[in-house]
Amino acid sequence: MLLTLVVVYLLVTIAIGLYAAKRVKNTTDFAIAGRHLPLFMIVTTTFATWFGSETVLGIPAKFIESGLNGVIEDPFGAGTCLILVGLFFAGKLYRMTLLTISDYYRERYGRGVEVACSLIIMLSYLGWVSAQVTALGLVFNVLSAGAISIPAGMVIGVVSILAYTLFGGMWSVAVTDFIQMIILVAGLAVIATFAGNMAGGADKVVAFALSKDLFRFWPEPNWHDMVFFFAAAITMMLGSIPQQDVFQRVMSANSVKAASRGPVIGGVAYILFAFVPMFLVASALLIMPEQTAALLKEDPQKVLPTLVLEKMPFVMQVFFFGALLSAIKSTASATLLAPSVTFTENIWRQFRPAGTDRQNLMTMRITVLVFSAAVLAYAIRMQGTPIYELVSGAYQVPLVGAFVPLVCGLYWRRATTQGALASIVLGIGTWLLFLAMPWGGEFPAQLAGVLASFAGMVAGSLAPQWVADTRTPHRMLAV
């Protein structure tokens, strides 16, 4: 019965998404909803995109293992990223009326930097989307009591998302995100209240978490722990900023005010509501201590689904899996769309610059299909990797390769094309070197990479210029 309701829910979201797809007439509609979304929809689509499988399944598993100190990347770093975007990036980028974040790199630094940063951004989505696909496979596997294998569940989930994202693009994503956020927030709130009562009251759950030192946030006061804590914090905090999915939400707004305020409100809401799954997993330790302890050793991501399926009535199961699917689908649809739009606009058009808008729209849809197949294959290949690790690892690439050229291009007038290229090469090269060498155990690779990226930008921009500065003159006021 529960599996049937889940299938019905998937069909309803597909129908809503296809209805929204009627608004898509051109590439601007497909990529950024024609810049027509009001503030409340920017808030909901931002929140829903960030609140994915890692928030419901990955963060609780990490929290129960390491406390708040272990989840500094997400939700704290991830939510702070949205706040920073709204405060320091959204207004400047919105006024430039671009279609993708990579368009900015072209206007500021030229084609070479545009292509390099586009590849970096596209590569980073593999891990994030794979985490959502993995979670979909897990949901169908659990609901069917193992009758549907995890890989088969992944296929079903990807097809259900493709059914509307392929045709409706950002319009379908934004409308379904709005519906899914309502279901997500309401469902998890009801479940948390019920779980708290089962555990003897919310105060007992909080007291239990305190007794286990789960609210410890700061690392031990030694160099190693502090530097790795800082590196973890900036991974998603800064690495998520030069991302197409964030940029799409900014550019989809119907005003500068909505573009700037939407991510800030969405980021604050995300950090606060991410505590609900953490509360649920702490409740599980009180409600079913032995079973939870066993699951934490076997697969911590199954704690919440098991709690709901075995200890709660049917109506609570409907609430939970409705909320979980809403979280996964909203994130997966956005992260399938973003790299596909980037590829079409910033890679493919290098080879077909004279293509019509209709041809570009068709290319975007084909790319969504191809990227979905690639992500599905990658997710099946990476099966068994924790969802939290898939997501956090994905953001190291744009952090060391794309963040510095973006922030320096916006806030340092002396930044040049040569500096941007040096930043990308040094940032990624240093990061890979630290990952490959024993040094990575003493100093975090992503922090070494971003420091090298800053050094490359400064040195390359101030040194004699061997690379032509290809900045577009009429864009410089916006910069």
Backbone torsions as a table, in degrees:
resi	resn	phi	psi	omega
1	MET	NA	-43.2	-178.8
2	LEU	-65.9	-42.4	178.6
3	LEU	-62.9	-37.9	177.7
4	THR	-62.0	-43.8	179.0
5	LEU	-64.4	-37.1	177.7
6	VAL	-62.7	-43.4	178.4
7	VAL	-63.1	-42.2	177.3
8	VAL	-60.5	-42.6	179.0
9	TYR	-61.6	-42.1	177.7
10	LEU	-60.9	-42.3	-179.3
11	LEU	-66.2	-36.9	178.7
12	VAL	-66.0	-44.3	179.3
13	THR	-65.2	-35.4	176.6
14	ILE	-62.7	-44.1	-179.8
15	ALA	-62.3	-42.4	178.9
16	ILE	-64.1	-43.6	179.7
17	GLY	-63.3	-40.9	179.1
18	LEU	-68.5	-33.7	176.5
19	TYR	-65.4	-42.0	178.4
20	ALA	-65.9	-26.2	-178.3
21	ALA	-64.9	-16.3	178.4
22	LYS	-62.9	-20.6	-179.6
23	ARG	-78.4	-13.7	-175.2
24	VAL	-80.0	113.4	178.9
25	LYS	-116.4	-21.5	-176.7
26	ASN	-152.2	-178.1	-176.8
27	THR	-66.3	-32.7	178.6
28	THR	-65.1	-41.0	175.9
29	ASP	-62.5	-42.9	-177.0
30	PHE	-68.6	-41.1	-173.5
31	ALA	-84.1	-42.4	-173.9
32	ILE	-136.7	29.7	174.7
33	ALA	53.2	32.9	177.7
34	GLY	62.7	15.8	-177.3
35	ARG	57.5	43.8	-175.3
36	HIS	-116.7	0.5	-172.7
37	LEU	-79.0	131.3	176.9
38	PRO	-76.0	173.0	-176.1
39	LEU	-55.4	-46.5	-174.7
40	PHE	-63.5	-31.3	178.2
41	MET	-78.2	-29.4	173.5
42	ILE	-65.1	-41.2	178.3
43	VAL	-62.9	-48.3	-175.7
44	THR	-68.2	-40.7	-178.5
45	THR	-72.9	-30.1	175.6
46	THR	-68.6	-49.0	179.9
47	PHE	-61.2	-47.8	-176.1
48	ALA	-65.2	-36.5	178.5
49	THR	-65.4	-42.0	-178.5
50	TRP	-72.7	-33.8	-175.1
51	PHE	-84.4	83.2	-176.4
52	GLY	-110.4	-160.0	-177.1
53	SER	-61.8	-34.5	-179.5
54	GLU	-65.3	-28.3	-179.7
55	THR	-74.5	-40.0	-177.1
56	VAL	-83.6	-36.9	-175.3
57	LEU	-111.4	-41.3	-175.0
58	GLY	-76.3	-48.1	-178.5
59	ILE	-61.6	-46.8	178.3
60	PRO	-57.7	-40.6	179.5
61	ALA	-63.0	-41.6	179.7
62	LYS	-70.8	-37.8	-179.4
63	PHE	-63.3	-44.5	-177.0
64	ILE	-70.6	-21.8	179.5
65	GLU	-85.0	-41.5	-171.9
66	SER	-128.6	1.1	-177.8
67	GLY	74.4	-169.1	-179.3
68	LEU	-60.5	-28.9	178.5
69	ASN	-60.0	-30.2	-177.1
70	GLY	-83.6	-10.2	-178.1
71	VAL	-116.6	31.9	180.0
72	ILE	-65.5	-35.7	178.9
73	GLU	-62.6	-47.8	-175.7
74	ASP	-146.6	116.6	24.6
75	PRO	-96.8	-13.9	-170.0
76	PHE	-66.5	-49.5	178.9
77	GLY	-65.8	-43.4	-177.9
78	ALA	-63.7	-45.1	179.5
79	GLY	-66.1	-39.5	178.1
80	THR	-63.9	-32.3	176.1
81	CYS	-56.0	-47.9	-179.5
82	LEU	-62.7	-39.1	178.5
83	ILE	-63.4	-44.1	178.7
84	LEU	-63.6	-39.9	178.2
85	VAL	-59.4	-47.1	-179.3
86	GLY	-64.5	-37.4	-175.7
87	LEU	-80.2	-37.6	-168.1
88	PHE	-121.2	-13.8	-173.9
89	PHE	-121.0	-38.2	-170.3
90	ALA	-57.3	-49.3	-176.5
91	GLY	-61.3	-46.7	-178.9
92	LYS	-62.7	-44.5	-178.1
93	LEU	-72.3	-37.7	-178.5
94	TYR	-61.1	-39.6	-178.5
95	ARG	-67.8	-15.4	-178.8
96	MET	-86.5	-6.8	176.6
97	THR	47.2	56.1	179.1
98	LEU	-98.9	163.0	179.2
99	LEU	-94.0	-34.3	179.4
100	THR	-135.0	162.8	176.5
101	ILE	-65.7	-30.2	179.1
102	SER	-69.6	-23.6	173.8
103	ASP	-59.8	-34.1	178.6
104	TYR	-62.9	-44.3	-180.0
105	TYR	-61.6	-36.3	178.1
106	ARG	-66.9	-46.6	-178.3
107	GLU	-66.2	-32.5	-176.0
108	ARG	-89.0	-36.9	-171.8
109	TYR	-125.7	-17.7	-179.5
110	GLY	110.9	177.4	-173.0
111	ARG	-63.8	-39.3	-177.0
112	GLY	-60.5	-46.9	179.2
113	VAL	-68.0	-37.2	177.7
114	GLU	-57.4	-48.9	-178.3
115	VAL	-66.4	-43.7	-179.2
116	ALA	-60.9	-47.6	-178.5
117	CYS	-70.1	-32.3	176.5
118	SER	-62.5	-44.4	178.8
119	LEU	-63.8	-40.6	177.9
120	ILE	-60.9	-47.6	-177.9
121	ILE	-64.6	-44.8	-179.7
122	MET	-62.4	-42.2	-179.4
123	LEU	-61.4	-37.0	-176.4
124	SER	-65.4	-22.3	-176.9
125	TYR	-76.9	-18.2	-178.6
126	LEU	-55.5	-48.3	-177.8
127	GLY	-66.2	-42.9	-176.1
128	TRP	-67.1	-48.4	-179.7
129	VAL	-66.7	-36.8	178.9
130	SER	-61.1	-35.3	177.5
131	ALA	-61.8	-40.1	179.9
132	GLN	-69.9	-41.0	179.3
133	VAL	-64.8	-40.6	176.7
134	THR	-59.9	-43.4	179.7
135	ALA	-64.9	-38.5	176.8
136	LEU	-61.5	-43.0	177.5
137	GLY	-61.1	-40.3	179.5
138	LEU	-64.6	-41.8	-179.6
139	VAL	-61.3	-50.0	-178.8
140	PHE	-66.2	-33.5	177.4
141	ASN	-65.6	-43.8	-179.4
142	VAL	-69.0	-44.8	-177.3
143	LEU	-65.9	-30.0	-179.4
144	SER	-93.2	7.5	-178.6
145	ALA	56.6	36.5	176.9
146	GLY	91.0	-6.4	-179.1
147	ALA	-65.8	-35.1	175.3
148	ILE	-99.7	119.2	179.9
149	SER	-68.0	161.1	-179.7
150	ILE	-61.3	-45.5	176.5
151	PRO	-59.6	-40.4	178.2
152	ALA	-65.3	-38.7	176.3
153	GLY	-63.2	-36.0	176.6
154	MET	-61.4	-44.0	-179.7
155	VAL	-62.3	-46.1	179.8
156	ILE	-59.6	-44.8	-178.5
157	GLY	-63.6	-44.8	-178.7
158	VAL	-64.1	-41.6	179.2
159	VAL	-62.5	-39.9	-179.1
160	SER	-65.3	-33.8	179.0
161	ILE	-77.5	-41.6	179.0
162	LEU	-60.1	-31.7	-173.5
163	ALA	-55.4	-32.8	178.6
164	TYR	-112.3	-30.8	-179.7
165	THR	-64.0	-36.1	-177.6
166	LEU	-61.7	-33.0	-176.2
167	PHE	-101.8	-35.9	-172.3
168	GLY	-99.6	-14.8	178.7
169	GLY	54.2	-137.3	-174.6
170	MET	-65.6	-31.1	178.0
171	TRP	-63.3	-47.5	179.5
172	SER	-65.4	-40.1	179.1
173	VAL	-61.7	-46.3	-176.9
174	ALA	-65.2	-43.3	-178.3
175	VAL	-68.6	-45.2	178.9
176	THR	-67.8	-34.3	175.7
177	ASP	-59.0	-40.7	-179.2
178	PHE	-61.1	-46.2	178.8
179	ILE	-66.5	-43.8	-176.1
180	GLN	-68.3	-31.5	178.0
181	MET	-65.8	-40.4	178.5
182	ILE	-61.0	-47.1	179.2
183	ILE	-64.1	-40.6	-179.1
184	LEU	-61.6	-52.5	-177.0
185	VAL	-65.7	-47.0	-179.1
186	ALA	-64.1	-44.3	-177.8
187	GLY	-63.3	-47.9	-178.9
188	LEU	-69.2	-33.5	178.1
189	ALA	-64.2	-43.5	179.0
190	VAL	-65.4	-44.8	179.8
191	ILE	-61.3	-43.2	-179.1
192	ALA	-62.9	-40.9	178.1
193	THR	-63.0	-44.8	-178.9
194	PHE	-66.0	-43.9	-179.8
195	ALA	-64.4	-39.9	178.1
196	GLY	-60.0	-41.9	178.4
197	ASN	-66.4	-39.5	178.5
198	MET	-63.6	-32.8	-178.5
199	ALA	-83.6	-2.1	179.4
200	GLY	102.4	8.9	179.8
201	GLY	118.7	148.6	-178.3
202	ALA	-61.3	-33.3	-179.0
203	ASP	-63.6	-35.1	178.6
204	LYS	-69.9	-36.1	178.3
205	VAL	-65.2	-45.1	179.4
206	VAL	-64.4	-43.3	179.3
207	ALA	-62.6	-38.2	177.9
208	PHE	-64.5	-44.3	178.9
209	ALA	-62.1	-39.3	177.5
210	LEU	-64.3	-40.3	-178.8
211	SER	-66.8	-26.5	178.2
212	LYS	-91.6	4.0	178.8
213	ASP	61.9	33.4	-178.0
214	LEU	-78.1	-15.5	179.5
215	PHE	-92.1	8.6	176.5
216	ARG	-69.5	120.3	-173.9
217	PHE	-101.8	-48.0	-173.4
218	TRP	-81.2	148.2	179.8
219	PRO	-75.5	173.7	174.3
220	GLU	-64.1	144.0	-175.7
221	PRO	-76.5	62.4	174.0
222	ASN	-133.5	158.7	-172.7
223	TRP	-57.1	-47.6	-175.2
224	HIS	-60.1	-53.0	-176.9
225	ASP	-66.1	-38.0	-177.6
226	MET	-69.5	-41.7	-177.8
227	VAL	-70.7	-34.8	176.6
228	PHE	-72.7	-33.2	175.1
229	PHE	-62.9	-46.4	179.2
230	PHE	-63.3	-42.1	179.6
231	ALA	-63.3	-40.9	177.8
232	ALA	-64.0	-39.2	-178.7
233	ALA	-62.9	-42.9	-175.7
234	ILE	-82.3	-11.0	-177.3
235	THR	-56.9	-54.6	178.8
236	MET	-91.1	-27.4	-179.5
237	MET	-60.3	-43.9	-179.2
238	LEU	-104.5	-33.7	-178.1
239	GLY	-67.8	-22.8	178.6
240	SER	-83.5	-13.1	-175.6
241	ILE	-66.6	-48.6	179.0
242	PRO	-83.5	57.3	-177.5
243	GLN	-122.1	143.0	-176.0
244	GLN	-67.8	-34.8	-177.7
245	ASP	-65.7	-38.4	176.3
246	VAL	-66.9	-45.8	-178.7
247	PHE	-60.9	-39.7	179.7
248	GLN	-59.5	-39.4	-179.3
249	ARG	-70.0	-36.2	176.3
250	VAL	-64.9	-48.3	-175.4
251	MET	-75.9	-16.1	178.4
252	SER	-79.5	-11.4	-177.1
253	ALA	-67.0	154.3	179.9
254	ASN	-91.7	3.1	177.7
255	SER	-162.0	162.3	176.1
256	VAL	-61.8	-38.8	-179.2
257	LYS	-60.9	-46.0	179.3
258	ALA	-65.9	-38.6	-179.8
259	ALA	-64.3	-35.1	-177.0
260	SER	-85.3	-41.2	-175.7
261	ARG	-80.5	-32.7	-177.1
262	GLY	-56.1	-51.9	179.4
263	PRO	-63.5	-34.3	179.8
264	VAL	-64.8	-49.0	179.5
265	ILE	-63.8	-43.5	179.1
266	GLY	-62.2	-39.2	179.8
267	GLY	-66.3	-44.4	178.7
268	VAL	-63.1	-45.5	-179.8
269	ALA	-61.9	-37.9	-179.1
270	TYR	-64.6	-47.7	-179.6
271	ILE	-59.2	-45.2	-177.3
272	LEU	-66.5	-45.3	-174.9
273	PHE	-77.0	-17.8	177.6
274	ALA	-65.7	-16.1	177.3
275	PHE	-71.7	-19.1	-178.2
276	VAL	-63.9	-50.2	176.3
277	PRO	-61.3	-32.5	176.8
278	MET	-66.6	-38.7	176.1
279	PHE	-62.9	-39.7	-178.7
280	LEU	-64.5	-42.2	-178.1
281	VAL	-71.3	-31.9	174.1
282	ALA	-67.0	-36.7	176.9
283	SER	-64.0	-37.9	-179.4
284	ALA	-60.7	-35.6	179.7
285	LEU	-65.8	-26.1	177.1
286	LEU	-87.7	-35.6	-175.5
287	ILE	-76.5	-42.7	-179.1
288	MET	-138.8	71.4	-171.9
289	PRO	-59.3	-45.6	-176.3
290	GLU	-68.6	-44.1	-179.1
291	GLN	-65.9	-40.1	178.6
292	THR	-64.2	-42.2	178.9
293	ALA	-60.2	-40.2	178.8
294	ALA	-67.1	-41.8	-179.7
295	LEU	-67.5	-33.4	179.0
296	LEU	-63.9	-31.0	177.0
297	LYS	-80.1	-35.5	-175.7
298	GLU	-82.5	-60.5	-179.6
299	ASP	-158.2	95.4	-176.6
300	PRO	-57.9	-23.4	-177.6
301	GLN	-70.0	-13.2	-179.6
302	LYS	-93.1	-1.1	-175.5
303	VAL	-61.4	-53.3	-176.5
304	LEU	-66.3	-46.8	176.4
305	PRO	-57.7	-38.7	179.4
306	THR	-67.4	-42.3	177.4
307	LEU	-57.0	-46.7	-176.9
308	VAL	-68.9	-43.9	-176.3
309	LEU	-70.3	-34.9	-173.0
310	GLU	-100.7	-20.1	-173.8
311	LYS	-119.3	-6.2	-175.2
312	MET	-120.8	154.0	179.5
313	PRO	-68.5	167.5	-173.8
314	PHE	-57.0	-41.6	-177.2
315	VAL	-62.2	-35.9	177.3
316	MET	-68.8	-32.7	177.0
317	GLN	-65.6	-39.6	177.1
318	VAL	-61.9	-45.8	178.8
319	PHE	-59.1	-46.6	-174.9
320	PHE	-65.9	-51.4	-175.9
321	PHE	-72.1	-26.1	171.7
322	GLY	-64.8	-43.3	178.6
323	ALA	-66.6	-42.8	-178.5
324	LEU	-63.9	-45.9	179.0
325	LEU	-64.8	-35.7	176.9
326	SER	-62.4	-43.4	179.9
327	ALA	-62.7	-45.6	-176.2
328	ILE	-68.9	-47.5	-174.8
329	LYS	-66.3	-38.2	-179.2
330	SER	-65.1	-40.0	179.1
331	THR	-72.8	-43.8	-176.7
332	ALA	-64.4	-41.6	-179.0
333	SER	-64.1	-40.7	180.0
334	ALA	-67.2	-40.3	-175.4
335	THR	-82.6	-12.6	168.3
336	LEU	-79.6	-37.1	-177.1
337	LEU	-71.6	-44.0	-171.2
338	ALA	-57.9	-53.9	-178.9
339	PRO	-68.0	-27.2	179.3
340	SER	-68.1	-41.6	176.6
341	VAL	-65.2	-40.8	179.2
342	THR	-61.9	-44.2	-179.7
343	PHE	-61.1	-47.1	-177.0
344	THR	-65.0	-46.5	-174.3
345	GLU	-75.2	-36.7	-169.1
346	ASN	-113.5	-12.4	176.2
347	ILE	-113.5	-58.0	-174.6
348	TRP	-62.2	-38.3	-176.7
349	ARG	-69.5	-12.1	172.4
350	GLN	-64.9	-31.3	-177.4
351	PHE	-96.1	-25.1	179.6
352	ARG	-127.2	63.6	-175.7
353	PRO	-66.1	-21.4	-175.9
354	ALA	-96.4	10.2	-179.0
355	GLY	-65.2	146.4	178.3
356	THR	-76.1	166.4	179.1
357	ASP	-62.2	-36.9	179.0
358	ARG	-64.2	-41.3	177.9
359	GLN	-65.8	-40.0	178.5
360	ASN	-65.5	-37.4	177.8
361	LEU	-63.9	-42.3	177.8
362	MET	-64.2	-39.8	178.7
363	THR	-63.2	-40.4	177.6
364	MET	-59.3	-43.2	-178.8
365	ARG	-67.9	-40.4	176.9
366	ILE	-63.5	-39.4	179.8
367	THR	-65.2	-39.5	175.7
368	VAL	-57.0	-43.8	-179.5
369	LEU	-64.5	-46.8	-178.5
370	VAL	-65.8	-44.1	-179.7
371	PHE	-63.8	-36.9	178.4
372	SER	-62.0	-41.7	178.3
373	ALA	-64.6	-40.6	179.2
374	ALA	-64.9	-42.4	179.6
375	VAL	-65.4	-40.9	179.1
376	LEU	-60.2	-44.6	178.6
377	ALA	-63.9	-41.1	179.6
378	TYR	-66.0	-41.5	-179.3
379	ALA	-64.0	-41.2	177.9
380	ILE	-65.1	-39.4	179.1
381	ARG	-65.4	-36.1	-176.6
382	MET	-93.6	12.2	-178.3
383	GLN	-54.9	131.3	-177.3
384	GLY	106.8	-18.7	176.1
385	THR	-75.1	131.2	-179.9
386	PRO	-56.4	140.1	-178.2
387	ILE	-57.9	-42.3	-178.2
388	TYR	-61.0	-39.5	-179.1
389	GLU	-70.4	-36.3	177.7
390	LEU	-60.4	-41.5	-176.8
391	VAL	-74.0	-50.0	-175.4
392	SER	-64.4	-36.3	179.6
393	GLY	-67.5	-28.6	-177.1
394	ALA	-64.7	-30.2	-172.5
395	TYR	-87.0	-6.4	177.2
396	GLN	-68.2	-31.0	-177.3
397	VAL	-64.5	-55.7	177.9
398	PRO	-67.1	-26.6	178.1
399	LEU	-60.8	-48.4	-174.9
400	VAL	-86.0	-17.5	-175.6
401	GLY	-110.6	-31.7	-171.1
402	ALA	-119.4	-19.4	-174.8
403	PHE	-67.5	-49.1	-175.4
404	VAL	-62.6	-45.9	176.3
405	PRO	-58.9	-33.4	179.0
406	LEU	-69.6	-53.1	-174.8
407	VAL	-69.0	-37.3	178.4
408	CYS	-72.1	-34.7	177.4
409	GLY	-63.9	-34.5	-179.3
410	LEU	-81.7	-32.8	-169.7
411	TYR	-119.8	-0.7	178.4
412	TRP	-131.3	107.9	-174.7
413	ARG	-65.3	-22.5	-177.2
414	ARG	-84.8	-2.6	177.3
415	ALA	-62.4	133.9	-176.8
416	THR	-124.4	171.0	177.0
417	THR	-60.9	-42.3	178.8
418	GLN	-61.4	-41.7	178.0
419	GLY	-63.5	-40.7	179.7
420	ALA	-64.5	-43.6	178.7
421	LEU	-63.6	-42.5	177.4
422	ALA	-63.3	-38.2	179.2
423	SER	-61.9	-46.1	-178.9
424	ILE	-64.7	-47.5	-176.7
425	VAL	-65.2	-48.1	-179.1
426	LEU	-67.4	-40.1	-178.7
427	GLY	-62.5	-52.4	-178.4
428	ILE	-69.5	-40.6	180.0
429	GLY	-61.3	-45.3	179.4
430	THR	-65.3	-41.8	179.3
431	TRP	-59.7	-48.4	179.5
432	LEU	-63.4	-37.7	179.7
433	LEU	-63.6	-44.4	179.7
434	PHE	-68.1	-32.6	176.6
435	LEU	-67.3	-34.0	-175.8
436	ALA	-84.5	-24.1	-174.1
437	MET	-104.0	161.1	178.1
438	PRO	-61.7	-18.1	-179.5
439	TRP	-58.0	-28.7	-177.8
440	GLY	-61.6	-19.4	176.7
441	GLY	-81.6	-16.1	-179.6
442	GLU	-103.7	-28.3	179.9
443	PHE	-141.6	127.9	-173.2
444	PRO	-61.5	135.0	-175.8
445	ALA	-62.0	-40.9	-177.1
446	GLN	-68.5	-32.2	177.6
447	LEU	-72.2	-41.2	175.6
448	ALA	-60.6	-40.5	-179.8
449	GLY	-64.6	-44.4	-177.8
450	VAL	-71.5	-33.5	175.2
451	LEU	-65.9	-42.0	177.2
452	ALA	-65.3	-34.9	178.5
453	SER	-64.1	-43.0	176.0
454	PHE	-62.8	-43.5	179.9
455	ALA	-62.0	-41.9	178.5
456	GLY	-63.5	-40.2	178.9
457	MET	-63.3	-47.4	-178.4
458	VAL	-65.8	-50.1	-177.8
459	ALA	-63.9	-43.9	-178.4
460	GLY	-67.6	-32.7	-178.9
461	SER	-78.8	-32.6	-177.0
462	LEU	-89.3	-19.7	-179.7
463	ALA	-74.1	163.8	174.3
464	PRO	-53.4	136.0	-171.7
465	GLN	-86.3	114.9	176.6
466	TRP	-100.4	-15.3	179.0
467	VAL	-106.7	131.3	-177.2
468	ALA	-63.3	139.5	176.5
469	ASP	-84.6	112.5	-173.2
470	THR	-107.3	24.5	-180.0
471	ARG	-62.8	140.9	-179.9
472	THR	-80.3	121.1	-173.6
473	PRO	-55.9	-42.8	-174.0
474	HIS	-72.0	-8.8	178.6
475	ARG	-92.9	-11.2	-169.1
476	MET	-65.7	-29.2	177.9
477	LEU	-63.6	-39.1	178.9
478	ALA	-66.6	-34.7	178.9
479	VAL	-69.4	NA	NA
